[in-house]
Amino acid sequence: MQVQSVPLSSVTIGPRSWRDGTVRSILRAQRLVGQTRAGRSENCSRSRSCSAGASFIPKRAVCTSGTTQDKIPEGDAECGESRDCVSKNKMSRPQTTGGVFPSGSHRTPVALFPPTSLREQCAEVSVAVAGEYMRRVREVEGQLHRQAGRVTTEGIRLERERGHLERTLRSVRTALTINSRSSDRRTMRPSTAETERDGADYLLLCERRELAELKQDLEGALRNALTQLQALGERSRQLLDLASERARVLELVPHSGSAGGHGTAPQTFAKAGPVSPFTPECKRILESSTLTVNQSQLLRENIRQMLTSAIARQNAAHRTVNDGLVKKIAETVGLQQNLTVMSAATRQAMFRKQREINCIRHSHDRAQGPEYSGDILSREKLNRPLVQVYQRHPGTQLLEAAHLVQGSAVLRQCLTSSEDELARLQHTSLQLLDDLQGKRAAAQVDASVVRMRRQQVDKRAVPCFLQQGACRRQLPLSSIE
């Protein structure tokens, strides 16, 4: 029902003061009626009450103090709000979530009281805020779990590289033991001349230095790998602890709305706040874990390159020493063959010299004549009649006696020198035999060293793909010399 004011000019009865007071009362009542909007139609009030759930702050005219005119909007002049519509709205729950009065606003509300669905609207707003917070926390938790998975995967890969590193280091230590055994066995050569240091000993020394350097480098890399594994484990533990702490508010969030599901791209939170789902601690741990993963990847690449280089250097050193020992064996066998030939030639010379000495001794004995004077023939005596008759004149001395003396002295001298030569030949033959025996024993020792080195080197101690990578980048044989 619309309220209309009565024209005041039609009333002229009564005193002026009484009339003015009444007019003021009527205008005051009219102003209050306009402010409360009690004269609106029922249809407009119903539409206003239905839309009141959307916003509690509709447009309203501002009334200036001290004036008698009200500024009412055009829509408000056409329809008003009735209490009957409000009572009807009590029976039905509003369909849309309403808003609360904005804090700090100087605008007065339309109605003098909040709607009946205020508690439900506040609860729904709280549920929406909590749900949004939980979804964002689930996104942060999903990102933490994904980062923890990447850290764990990187730890598994680094652990695999650490295993390869330990196997290679074990192979280097075995090679050092083989090198020590090879050096010890080479000291078992029988002859004194064979125990002197040669080229094979120098190669063994170079191999020992190379293996010691490789061992030191691999041990340093192993320490770095263990330190990095501890750092990855610490980062994974921190990420999981922080994810579990973030998950304390996710008990009522359905898994269908999870941000960490499969096929969801990871979200990057640029802004971190102490009370926001993405806290500064989450940001710090994510950044530190990313840095740790990058460091681990770089360390794995360095370890792989170091392993490939170490295997190539170890194989080159081992092959160089084996080739040197084989060359030494070949040289020893060649000397052994020459010694055998020379020993046979010396023994043949000894036999010839012995026959020559026998001939000289026989000639010397024949030149000395018989041992008894009774065995001297008459034609051999120096006092035979023909010699005595020839020597009656001066200057007719025969040189037979002088020639016999000189011939005996020459034969004695030849006999002495031949015996000395025979003694030297015998001594040389003995030396050749000893040297031949030493060369044969030395060749056997070096051959046993080579067999030992080839048998005790376990190729399975190093992974096949590392050996293949090392074969593609073989070092020259002279690189360790």
Secondary structure, DSSP 8 states (H G I E B T S, - for coil): -------GGG---S-HHHHHHHHHHHHHHHHHHHHHTTT--HHHHHHHHHHTTT-S--------TT-S-----HHHHH----HHHHHHHTTS--SS------TT-----SSSS--TTHHHHHHHHHHHHHHHHHHHHHHHHHHHHHHHHHHHHHHHHHHHHHHHHHHHHHHHHHHHHHHHHHHHHHTT-SSTGGGS--HHHHHHHHHHHHHHHHHHHHHHHHHHHHHHHHHHHHHHHHHHHHHHHHGGG-TTS-GGG-TTSTT----------SSSSS-HHHHHHHHHHHHHHHHHHHHHHHHHHHHHHHHHHHHHHHHHHHHHHHHHHHHHHHHHHHHHHHHHHHHHHHHHHHHHHHHHHHHHHHHH--SSGGGS-GGG-TT-HHHHHHTTSTT---SHHHHHHHHHHHHHHHHHHHHHHHHHHHHHHHHHHHHHHHHHHHHHHHHHHHHHHHHH--GGGS-HHHHHHHHHT---GGG--
